[in-house]
Amino acid sequence: MWPHPENLPSKVSLGGSRAEQAAGQIARLAAGALAGERIGSKDDLRKICGFSVGTMNEAIKLAQARGVITSRPGPGGGIFACDPSPLSRMNGWFRAAAGDHAAFAEAVQIRDAIAPLLIEEALRQMTLADQETFSERLWEVRRARNSAATSDFVWACWELHAHLAGIGKGILLDTLYLSIMDVGVSYLRAVLEATAPDVHLDGLAQVMEDLVDALERRDRDSAVDALRRTDPTMILSAPPPPEV
């Protein structure tokens, strides 16, 4: 249901391999330890993370390549935390964020903070061709909402935001924003798979309408407001009843 048909331009691997998931858990364990501190043996980590021996061996290789741990053989050996670069820490955080409510909430806070920068950059660079693309993306959102296909709808919203991010020239800003979007989709996926709740697509669909309308009118404040109201978990809540 969830794998996207196209390669995503962001840094987060949605629905990644079990080795990727295990490497993310190892990174989080290492992040909570001091540099050089032993966090356990391979077998300790395998039991903590709940993965097979083969998966854990691959995960340790990934975590080592990313600079978050070192492995030492022999007596007194094991897996030790490193002091990775800020970029490695950030990438490790994103990879480990799926299904974590606290990580999702933090990602939303960061998104809200950078929303004005993203909108201002998009409005500076937006062309008539971009406006036409927004209309096409919005049509896909409407189609998916009308067909009640949850996965298609979520990805249609994602692609609309991906185009927004792609308009600007700030590669760091765009990549950060798309990674935050991936955290939201990862978290939504985890909740849906865990609880299978009823979904309600109209609220998020209306936010997409508001965002495109504000961009077309070049209304900076309304576009920032719509961007900050974008929350994939909106589909988990029924809309409030109309005021009488």
Secondary structure, DSSP 4 states (H G I P E B T S, - for coil): ----SS--SSS--TT--HHHHHHHHHHHHHHTS-TT-EEE-HHHHHHHHT--HHHHHHHHHHHHHTTSEEEE-STT-EEEE----HHHHHHHHHHT-TT-HHHHHHHHHHHHHHHHHHHHHHHHH--HHHHHHHHHHHHHHHHHHHHT-HHHHHHHHHHHHHHHHHHSS-HHHHHHHHHHHHHHHHHHHHHHHHH------HHHHHHHHHHHHHHHTT-HHHHHHHHHH--GGGGGSPPPPPP-
